[in-house]
Amino acid sequence: MVEAIIISGTGRYGDPWHPFAETSAALAALVREAGFTVHVADDPDAALAALDDDVRLIVVNAGDPDGPHAADAGGADVATADTGGEAQASVIAAAAAGLDAAIERGVGILAVHAAASSLRAYPAFERALGARWVREVSWHPPIGDAHVLVVGDHLVAEGLADFTVFDERYTGFRFLDVIEPIAEHEEGGARHPLVWAREFGCSRLVYDALGHDARSYESAGHRVLLARALAWLSRVPAPTAPDA
């Protein structure tokens, strides 16, 4: 029985900048440590279309299907004949229905790094995420040592200390809804959200803007944060008690 699906960036969800295979492997190890049985799926649309009721966690570690690399990766509009026409549209429809059903029954979603620009054909994912990476608006400083500031009073943040990590620091998201901040970074004299949580119906989401490559998961502080996030996400359907 597979309890966690890691949607890994390949095909139109891959890009030249992110080594999704290595980061998905690192995430798979962390998810197994959290007590889940794990499957790494290299076809995001097909994986969502095939979701069954045993899946309690969806990890999205995939790129922008409509990014500047899309023409080379086969990432044109999913509704056109260029990506398989009616067959592709059918898979997208089944995947949207599968994701909608999972969210309705209660599922945990861990969205990582480039996931903020991914799964653009799925409105339910955007609603769950609460924000988007917007081309020519969102950006990041050069990759390097980053100081992560733990903030807020969310259960994931409780007892965590600030930490350092070698990573990109995503900046300038477009926020679509309220988020519960867990971590931030400083850039240009201002604080910017890096990690946040959301609850919607019976489901939960944590977005972690870190995770550009495997070096990110070598940070002890980042690993502890993810372990706390996975523990919180595992408690779905989300309990109604305020301290759950």
Backbone as a ProteinNet text record, in pm:
[ID]
protein_1_A
[PRIMARY]
MVEAIIISGTGRYGDPWHPFAETSAALAALVREAGFTVHVADDPDAALAALDDDVRLIVVNAGDPDGPHAADAGGADVATADTGGEAQASVIAAAAAGLDAAIERGVGILAVHAAASSLRAYPAFERALGARWVREVSWHPPIGDAHVLVVGDHLVAEGLADFTVFDERYTGFRFLDVIEPIAEHEEGGARHPLVWAREFGCSRLVYDALGHDARSYESAGHRVLLARALAWLSRVPAPTAPDA
[TERTIARY]
84.1	0	88	74.2	150.3	73.1	138.2	73.6	117.4	231	281.9	329.4	289.4	332.2	419.9	538.6	623.5	615.3	560.1	545.6	673.2	753.2	887.4	890.1	964.8	966.9	1040.7	964.8	1020.6	932.8	979.3	900.1	871.1	746	711	718.8	732.6	749.1	895.8	986.7	1128.5	1178	1301.7	1363.3	1514.6	1588.8	1735.2	1802.4	1729.2	1789.5	1779.3	1680.8	1655.5	1680.1	1766.8	1791.8	1683.6	1566.1	1451.2	1473.3	1545.5	1567.1	1640.5	1744.3	1820.4	1742.4	1668.2	1592.5	1473.2	1413	1304.2	1354.8	1476.1	1535.3	1560.1	1609.7	1631.1	1499.6	1397.8	1266.3	1207.7	1226.6	1174.3	1232.9	1362.2	1424.9	1361.6	1337.2	1275.4	1131.8	1058.7	919.9	914.6	1008.8	1014.2	1048	1140.9	1174.2	1053.2	960.1	839.1	734.3	762.5	674.5	584	603.1	519.8	585.5	503.5	552.2	543.8	644.5	663	675.2	614.3	636.6	674.8	786.3	827.8	772.7	686.3	617.9	682.9	723	789.4	694.9	563.9	463.1	358	373.8	284.8	136.9	100.6	-40.6	-97.6	-26	-73.3	-81.2	13.4	11.5	-111	-145	-264.2	-391.1	-392.4	-509.1	-531	-422.1	-430.3	-436.5	-451.8	-456.5	-566.6	-534.2	-639.7	-654.2	-748.6	-783.4	-675.3	-576.7	-469.2	-366.3	-362.1	-262.3	-301	-212.5	-236.6	-147.8	-47	47.4	85.7	79.6	126.5	240.9	358.1	472.9	491	485.6	500.4	640	723.7	861.7	882.7	820.9	817.7	818.9	853.2	870.6	752.3	775.1	671.6	650.5	532.2	510.1	499.3	486	472.1	589.4	701	816.3	887.2	995.1	1065.8	1129	1143.7	1200.6	1093	964.9	853.7	854.7	890.7	887.4	983.3	1098.3	1194.9	1155	1076.3	1039.3	901.3	835	700.7	600	618.3	533.4	435.2	387	288	154.9	59	-72.9	-129.2	-172.8	-218.9	-346.7	-415.1	-540.7	-520.4	-398.2	-374.7	-325.9	-332.7	-286.5	-137.7	-63	81.7	123.3	37	72.7	-13.7	-69.3	-142.7	-290.7	-337.8	-476.7	-574	-672.2	-780.1	-729.8	-630.8	-579	-518	-436.6	-375.6	-481.6	-579.6	-686.9	-762.7	-778.4	-847.9	-769.7	-636.2	-552.4	-560.5	-555.5	-563.7	-696.3	-805.4	-936.6	-942.9	-887.8	-887	-799.3	-684.8	-594.5	-658.6	-728	-797.1	-902.9	-976.2	-1077.7	-1014.4	-900.9	-832.4	-781.9	-724.5	-676	-792	-899.2	-1017	-1070.8	-1079.2	-1132.5	-1042.1	-909.5	-815.5	-828.5	-838	-850.5	-982	-1086.3	-1216.8	-1216.3	-1151.8	-1151.7	-1049.4	-946.9	-842.7	-709.1	-615.3	-482.4	-381.6	-259.5	-150.9	-76.2	-39.7	36	161.3	276.7	404	448.7	449.6	491.2	628.3	721.6	862.2	916.7	982.3	1064	988.4	1025.3	966.4	819.4	765.8	622.7	536.5	592	515.1	481.9	550	520.6	466.6	433.7	398.5	248	208.7	69.4	-27.2	4.3	-76.4	-213	-231.4	-360.8	-459.7	-417.7	-499.7	-537.1	-655.7	-697.8	-697.2	-728.1	-731.7	-593.9	-488.3	-353.5	-320.9	-356.1	-329.1	-405.9	-531.7	-609.1	-545.2	-497.9	-434.2	-304.8	-226.1	-95.7	-108.3	-205.6	-226.7	-134.5	-47.9	47.6	101.1	166.8	227.1	358.4	453.3	570.4	523.8	550.8	506.6	629.6	640.6	755.5	766.4	889.8	924.4	876.3	823.4	786.8	861	844.2	914.7	1060.4	1147.8	1290.1	1362.3	1492.5	1572.5	1713.4	1778.5	1920.9	2002.7	2130	2214.2	2214.6	2219.8	2224.2	2347.5	2330.4	2440.6	2393.7	2477.6	2439.7	2324.8	2218.3	2098.8	2068.9	2031.6	1990.5	1837.8	1782.6	1638.1	1588.7	1488.8	1435.4	1301.9	1295.2	1171.1	1080.4	953.2	860.2	724.4	640.2	502.1	485.9	360.8	328.3	261.5	282.4	227.3	294	222.6	277.2	406.8	419.7	543	661.2	638.1	746.6	779.7	690.3	706	836.8	923	1047.6	1160.8	1137.2	1243	1332.1	1459	1554.2	1586.1	1629.7	1679.8	1792.5	1810.9	1914.9	1971.3	2082.9	2143.5	2135	2131.2	2118	2177.4	2237.2	2286.5	2172.8	2118.3	1994.5	1963.4	1859.8	1800	1692.7	1677.1	1577.2	1471	1364.2	1258.6	1196.8	1170.7	1128.8	1023.9	926.4	831.6	719.3	670.7	553.5	431.1	336.5	205.3	112.6	67.8	-16	-162.4	-230.8	-369.6	-463.7	-408.5	-492	-405.6	-468.3	-399	-308.4	-188.5	-95.8	-61.2	-15.2	38.5	189.9	265.3	410	481.1	582.2	667.6	812.2	857	994.8	1000.1	1099	1119	1268.3	1300	1438.1	1438.8	1555.4	1569.8	1638	1583.7	1642.1	1595.5	1689.1	1653.2	1592.8	1633	1582.3	1442.6	1389.5	1254.4	1253.8	1151.8	1131.3	1042.3	1074.7	997.9	964.2	839.7	801.5	879.4	924.4	991.8	914.2	853.7	779.7	649.2	540.9	412	321.1	214.2	115.5	-22.6	-109.6	-250.1	-338.1	-458.7	-561.1	-682.2	-744.2	-861.4	-947.1	-1066	-1151.1	-1081.5	-1073.9	-1010.3	-861.8	-808.7	-672.9	-578.3	-449	-343	-233.7	-166.1	-53.2	58.3	182	300.5	376.1	404.7	491.4	628.6	733.2	871.7	945.8	979.1	1045.1	1189.5	1244.6	1380.5	1381.3	1501.2	1512	1559.3	1644.4	1689.9	1765.8	1858.3	1930.2	1957.5	2029.3	2045.8	2118.1	2197.1	2267.4	2169.9	2052.4	1952.3	1915.3	1910.3	1867	1981.1	2100.1	2211.5	2209.4	2125.6	2112.1	2029.7	2089.2	2017.4	1891.3	1900.1	1783.5	1671.1	1705.6	1603.4	1539	1619	1565	1469.7	1504.6	1415.2	1284.8	1293.7	1171.9	1082	1141	1061.6	1002.8	1076.9	1022.7	899.9	907.8	794.4	676.5	706.9	601.6	533.4	611.1	553.8	468.6	509.6	428.5	293.5	295.1	169.7	81.6	143.5	68.1	9.9	71.3	22.4	-110.3	-146.1	-268.4	-386.1	-423.9	-539.4	-628.3	-763.7	-832.4	-799.1	-788	-744.8	-842.5	-791.3	-878.7	-934	-1045	-1109.7	-1062.7	-995.9	-951.2	-844.6	-848.7	-754	-608.8	-583.2	-445.6	-400.6	-472.6	-440.2	-324.2
-119.2	0	124.8	207.9	332.4	441.6	505.3	610.2	749.4	760.4	890.4	882.1	980.5	992.9	1116.7	1100.5	1215	1240.3	1354	1391.9	1464.1	1398	1446.6	1506.1	1614.3	1688	1616.3	1566.5	1511.1	1557.5	1533.9	1574.1	1722.4	1759	1901.1	1964.4	1882.8	1934.7	1940.6	1904.4	1918.6	2053	2086	2207.5	2193.1	2285.9	2272.9	2311.8	2365.6	2426.2	2341.5	2254.8	2181.7	2032	1971.4	1827.4	1749.5	1741.4	1685.1	1540.6	1461.2	1321.5	1312.7	1396.2	1387.3	1447.1	1555.1	1611.6	1523	1457.9	1365	1245.6	1199.3	1090.1	1133.3	1256.3	1306.8	1320.5	1370.3	1382.8	1246.2	1148.7	1014.5	956.7	979.7	930.4	995.4	1124.7	1195.1	1148.4	1125.9	1081.6	940.5	854	720.2	728.9	818.2	836.6	882.5	951	997.2	887.4	769.2	655.3	620.6	682.8	655.8	551.2	476.1	403.3	499.2	495.6	603.6	548.5	620.7	595	726.2	728.2	846	830.7	923.7	917.2	1014.1	965.3	1051.9	1099.7	1078.4	1134.8	1200.8	1330.8	1395.9	1384.3	1406.3	1401.2	1260.9	1159	1021.8	982.9	1030.2	997.7	1055.9	1179.9	1239.9	1170.2	1129.8	1060.9	925.9	865.4	730.3	731.5	847.8	853.1	763	689.5	611.6	652.7	593.6	638.3	608.5	524.7	494.5	606.6	694.9	801.3	909.5	932.4	1033.2	1155	1144.9	1255	1265.2	1387.9	1417.3	1517.4	1482.1	1572.3	1621.2	1752.1	1809.1	1868.6	1805.2	1848.8	1852.5	1951.6	1957.8	2102.5	2122.9	2256.6	2307.8	2420.1	2493.5	2432.9	2376.9	2318.1	2422.1	2548.8	2655.4	2752.1	2709.4	2795.9	2819	2898.5	2931.8	2812.2	2701.2	2579.8	2491.7	2530.4	2440.3	2387.4	2469.5	2423.5	2307.5	2310.4	2202.1	2077.7	2096.8	1983.7	1929.5	1981.7	1935.3	1992.2	2114.8	2170.4	2273	2261.1	2355.9	2334.8	2419.3	2414.1	2272.4	2217.4	2078.8	2058	2163.8	2148.6	2141.4	2157.9	2160	2025	2008.7	1883.8	1864.8	1972.2	1961.7	1871.8	1849.1	1765	1639.8	1599.1	1474.3	1490.5	1612.7	1635.2	1578.7	1504.6	1455.3	1360.1	1278.3	1183.7	1257.6	1361.7	1438.7	1512	1570.2	1640	1544.7	1421.5	1322.5	1290.9	1279.2	1254.3	1372.1	1495.6	1614.4	1616.9	1584.8	1584.6	1480.4	1361.7	1256.9	1296	1360.9	1404.6	1512.4	1606.9	1711.6	1651.3	1554.1	1488.1	1411.7	1345.5	1272.2	1362.7	1477.7	1572.4	1632.7	1668.4	1723.6	1624.7	1498	1396.9	1378.1	1379	1363.3	1479.6	1600.4	1717.6	1713.1	1666.6	1660.3	1559.4	1443	1342.4	1374.6	1450.8	1487.3	1428.9	1515.9	1471.9	1577	1533.8	1626.3	1654.1	1780.3	1819.3	1893	1840.1	1909.7	1957.1	2087.7	2146.6	2209.7	2176.4	2210.5	2295.2	2405.6	2487.9	2522.5	2464.1	2501.6	2465.1	2392.2	2360.4	2485.6	2600	2724.3	2767.9	2709.5	2742.2	2621.9	2514.3	2389.1	2362.2	2252.3	2204.7	2316.9	2391.1	2507.1	2469.6	2345.2	2302.7	2264	2275.8	2225.5	2338.3	2397.1	2506.5	2467.9	2342.3	2300.8	2312.1	2286	2298.5	2444	2533.1	2675.6	2727	2684.6	2726.6	2674.8	2551.3	2493.4	2566.4	2600.2	2662.7	2803.1	2878.3	3012.4	3117.7	3081.1	3176.4	3117	3201.5	3156	3229.5	3156.1	3217.8	3275.1	3402	3470.9	3513.7	3465.5	3501.1	3651.6	3701	3842	3926.4	3862.1	3929.8	3864.1	3733.3	3658.7	3638.9	3620.3	3609.8	3548.9	3530.4	3487.8	3543.4	3576.1	3611.9	3491	3509.6	3395.3	3288.4	3163.7	3054.1	3068.3	3033.1	3044.4	3013.5	3039.9	3018	3111.4	3056.3	3132.8	3116.7	3226.7	3223.7	3221.2	3115.5	3096.3	3132.6	3220.3	3272.2	3205.2	3129.5	3063.2	3165.7	3169.1	3271.3	3208.1	3287.6	3247.9	3145.2	3105.9	3012.4	2885.5	2856	2732	2612.2	2500.5	2380.6	2333.6	2350.8	2308.9	2390.9	2518.3	2607.5	2594.1	2535.6	2531.2	2461.4	2533.3	2476.3	2473	2516.3	2515.9	2638.4	2623.6	2734.9	2779.1	2904.1	2951.3	2858.6	2850.4	2761.8	2818.7	2761.2	2798.8	2681.3	2713.9	2613.9	2672	2587.9	2632.8	2616.7	2729.2	2718.9	2849.5	2845.1	2965.1	3016.7	3148.1	3210.4	3276.9	3205.7	3259.3	3383.9	3482.1	3614.6	3668.8	3742.2	3810.1	3722.8	3629.3	3551.3	3642.7	3598.9	3662.8	3582.5	3643.8	3573.1	3584.9	3471.2	3461.3	3442	3408.5	3380.8	3395.2	3377	3389	3268	3291.2	3184.1	3193.6	3080.8	3079.8	3066.5	3173.6	3169.8	3077.4	3008.6	2921	2968.5	3015.2	3063.9	3174.6	3263.8	3376.9	3393.7	3482	3524.8	3675	3734.2	3877.5	3906.5	4000.2	4042.6	4184.3	4271	4407.5	4484.7	4451	4522.4	4483.3	4373.8	4329.6	4179.7	4133.6	3990.5	3933	3810.1	3743.5	3601.3	3556.2	3419.2	3314.8	3212.1	3097.2	2967.8	2951.6	2829.5	2872.3	2810.3	2841.4	2720	2729.4	2622.5	2676.6	2585	2619.3	2499.1	2525.3	2423	2462.6	2364.7	2390.4	2265.4	2277.5	2161.4	2057.9	1935.6	1826.1	1812.4	1898.7	1882.6	1988.3	1960.1	2048.2	2059.2	2173.7	2194.3	2266.6	2226.6	2304.7	2332.2	2460.7	2496.7	2532.8	2473.1	2496.5	2546.2	2675.5	2733.9	2689.6	2623.7	2571.6	2440.9	2390.5	2260.7	2263.5	2360.4	2370	2244.8	2198	2074.7	1997.6	1887.2	1796.9	1861.9	1965.9	2032.6	2091.4	2129.6	2184.9	2084.2	1957	1854	1801.9	1860	1830	1918.6	2021.4	2110.8	2042.7	2027.7	1963.5	2041.4	2174.9	2255.2	2236.9	2227.9	2206.7	2069.2	1970.3	1835.6	1829.5	1897	1898.3	1967.6	2079.5	2149.8	2058.7	1988	1899.7	1783.5	1731.8	1623.9	1672.6	1796.2	1853.1	1876.3	1924	1945.9	1815.1	1709.9	1581.2	1523.1	1541.7	1494	1565.1	1696.8	1772	1732.6	1714.5	1677.5	1536.8	1452	1313.7	1305.7	1411.2	1407.5	1460.6	1381.6	1411.5	1286.9	1305.9	1433.4	1525.7	1656	1751.6	1754.4	1739.6	1747.7	1887.7	1897.8	2027.8	2099	2027.1	2090.4	2193.3	2311.9	2417.3	2382.1	2285	2250.2	2122.3	2079	1951.3	1968
0	0	0	-102.1	-110.4	-37.2	59.7	138.5	96.6	26	-15.4	-160.1	-240.1	-379.1	-390.7	-445.9	-476.7	-625.8	-663.2	-802.9	-843.6	-924.4	-957.4	-1097.4	-1113.1	-1238.3	-1349.8	-1445.7	-1569	-1684.4	-1810	-1925.2	-1920.7	-1942.2	-1943.5	-1805.7	-1700.4	-1564.8	-1522.1	-1612.9	-1586.3	-1637.7	-1605.3	-1657.4	-1650.2	-1708.8	-1710	-1579.3	-1484.5	-1366.4	-1240.2	-1232.4	-1108.3	-1127.1	-1046	-1054.2	-978	-1037.6	-966.3	-922.8	-1002.5	-964	-830.4	-811.8	-687.1	-569.4	-592.1	-480.1	-444.2	-543.4	-511.7	-432.3	-462.6	-384.8	-240.5	-221.8	-86.1	-11.5	-80.2	-17.4	15.6	-73	-47.8	80.5	104	226.4	349	342.4	455.4	478.5	370.8	384.4	443.5	403.8	464.1	612.3	648.3	789.9	870	804.1	871.2	882.4	828.9	848.6	732.3	618	501.5	410.9	339.6	222.8	104.1	17.5	-79.8	-221.3	-315	-457.4	-522.6	-596.5	-672.5	-813.9	-853	-982.7	-1079.3	-1197.1	-1294.3	-1403.7	-1385.9	-1476.1	-1388.4	-1357.6	-1261.5	-1295.9	-1420.9	-1457.5	-1437.2	-1482.9	-1467.4	-1319.9	-1238.7	-1095.6	-1027.5	-1060.4	-1001.2	-1050.4	-1176	-1230.7	-1163.6	-1114	-1055.9	-903.2	-840.6	-694.3	-640.7	-533.6	-470.3	-324.3	-256.7	-121.4	-18.5	-52	42.4	51.7	-46.4	-47.9	52.3	150.8	254.5	238.6	150.3	132.6	-14.3	-67	-201.7	-188.8	-238.8	-240.5	-383.9	-402.7	-537.3	-548.2	-629.4	-652.5	-803.3	-866.9	-1012.9	-1057.4	-1185.8	-1238.3	-1317.5	-1383.4	-1455.4	-1593.5	-1621.8	-1754.3	-1864.6	-1827.3	-1926.4	-1922.8	-1864.4	-1851.9	-1983.7	-1983.6	-2107.6	-2176.7	-2105.6	-2163.6	-2225.7	-2214.3	-2243.5	-2385.6	-2480.8	-2620	-2642.9	-2573.6	-2588.7	-2511.8	-2402.1	-2316.3	-2347	-2448.4	-2478.6	-2382.5	-2338.5	-2235.6	-2284.4	-2404.7	-2453.3	-2382.9	-2413.3	-2351.6	-2358.3	-2244.9	-2240.9	-2319.8	-2353.4	-2426	-2576.9	-2624.6	-2768.3	-2818	-2948.1	-3008.6	-2990.9	-2962.4	-2949.8	-2834.5	-2736.5	-2622.3	-2616	-2725.5	-2725.8	-2747.5	-2768	-2803.2	-2702.5	-2752.1	-2667.9	-2560.5	-2592.6	-2493.9	-2375.5	-2403.9	-2297.1	-2215.4	-2283.3	-2213.3	-2121.7	-2164.8	-2082.9	-1956.2	-1970.1	-1852.9	-1756	-1808.6	-1724.6	-1649.8	-1718.7	-1653.9	-1542.9	-1569.2	-1467.3	-1350	-1378.5	-1272.5	-1186.8	-1250.5	-1174.6	-1083.9	-1135.3	-1053.7	-937.7	-964.9	-859	-749.8	-787.1	-687.3	-609.3	-678.1	-609.7	-506.3	-544.2	-453.5	-332.8	-355	-243.7	-145.6	-198.3	-111.4	-34.4	-98.9	-31.6	83.7	63.3	169.8	278.4	243.6	338.4	298.6	260.3	219.4	264	290.8	317.8	188.3	166.2	47.8	92.8	55.5	74.7	-62.1	-82.8	-209.9	-190	-277	-254.8	-369.1	-335	-425	-552.9	-665.8	-794.2	-805.6	-708.7	-710.3	-712.9	-667.9	-670.7	-812.5	-910.9	-1050.8	-1127.4	-1057.9	-1123.5	-1120.2	-1185.3	-1188.3	-1223.2	-1328.2	-1364.4	-1420	-1462.6	-1516	-1407.3	-1280.3	-1170.5	-1074.6	-1089.8	-1001.3	-854	-821.7	-681.3	-617.2	-694.3	-639	-610.8	-702.2	-680.3	-558.6	-543.3	-426.1	-298.3	-302	-183.1	-149.6	-251.5	-232	-174.2	-220.7	-169	-226.1	-320.5	-378.6	-507.9	-586	-710.6	-736.2	-796.8	-858.3	-991.8	-1013	-1133.8	-1212.4	-1335.4	-1418.2	-1435.2	-1428.4	-1440.9	-1322.3	-1221.4	-1096.2	-980.1	-965.3	-861.4	-903.6	-805.3	-835.9	-715.5	-728.9	-614.6	-629.2	-516.9	-521.5	-565.9	-597	-634.7	-525.4	-566.7	-470.6	-381.3	-254.8	-160.1	-19.6	77.9	216.6	253.3	307.5	341.1	488.9	552	692.2	695.9	751.8	756.7	895.5	899.8	1025.5	1054.3	1162.8	1201.7	1268.3	1225.9	1272.9	1304.7	1371.4	1393	1502.8	1524.2	1632	1579.5	1451.7	1397.2	1462.8	1471.1	1535.7	1469.9	1338.7	1270.8	1320.8	1351	1393.6	1541.7	1617.8	1763.2	1802.7	1873.9	1922.6	1823	1698.4	1597.8	1613.2	1577.4	1581.2	1438.6	1425	1295.6	1248.2	1117	1065	935.2	891.6	764.1	667.1	539	434.8	306.9	224.7	94.5	-4.8	-52.9	-129.5	-200.9	-284.2	-340.2	-244.3	-240.8	-153	-240.6	-266.9	-352.5	-289	-373.3	-329.1	-426.6	-375	-463.4	-515.2	-431.5	-471.3	-485.9	-564.7	-567.3	-476.3	-368.9	-272.8	-310.5	-304	-345.1	-227.5	-111.5	6	130.9	245.7	373.8	394	445.8	479.8	627.5	684.7	821	810	836.3	814.8	912.6	862.2	942.5	937.3	821	807.7	704.2	723	633	605.6	510.4	490.4	469.7	484.7	465.9	332.7	258.8	132.6	103.5	67.5	33.7	148.7	271.1	387.1	429.3	375.3	410.3	435.4	505.5	529.2	418.9	376.6	271.9	315.8	296.2	336.1	256.8	328.7	267.2	287	402.8	436.2	501.6	457.9	521.4	520.6	599.6	610.5	578.1	534.7	509.5	541.1	588.2	605.4	523.7	458.8	375.4	380.3	438.1	457	543.1	494	567.2	534.4	450.1	399.8	454.5	439.9	487.8	382.4	382.2	292.2	365.8	334.7	370.6	241.4	217.7	105.9	160.6	102.2	140.7	17.8	16	-101.1	-115.7	-14.2	-22.7	-102.7	-131.9	-196.4	-339.9	-375.2	-513.6	-558	-473.6	-506.6	-378.2	-389	-275.3	-159.1	-184	-74.7	26.7	-18.2	72.8	182	144.5	238.4	325.2	308.3	398.9	522.7	522.9	637.4	746.3	865.1	975.5	1010	1008.8	1041	941.6	813.4	711.4	727.2	757.7	775.9	895.3	1002.5	1119	1084.2	1014.8	974.3	890.1	794.4	710	789	883.7	967.9	1045	1098	1168.7	1073.8	953.6	855	816.4	795.3	757	869	993.1	1105.5	1107.6	1084.5	1084.4	965.6	849.6	730.5	740.2	820.3	831.8	905.8	976.7	1056.3	974.5	875.2	792.7	788.5	775.2	764.2	882.5	852.2	952.9	1069.2	1192.6	1309.2	1326.4	1396.2	1414.8	1539.3	1630.5	1754.4	1723.8	1790	1758.1	1787.5	1876.2	1910.6	1840.3	1737.9	1672.9	1575.9
[MASK]
++++++++++++++++++++++++++++++++++++++++++++++++++++++++++++++++++++++++++++++++++++++++++++++++++++++++++++++++++++++++++++++++++++++++++++++++++++++++++++++++++++++++++++++++++++++++++++++++++++++++++++++++++++++++++++++++++++++++++++++++++++

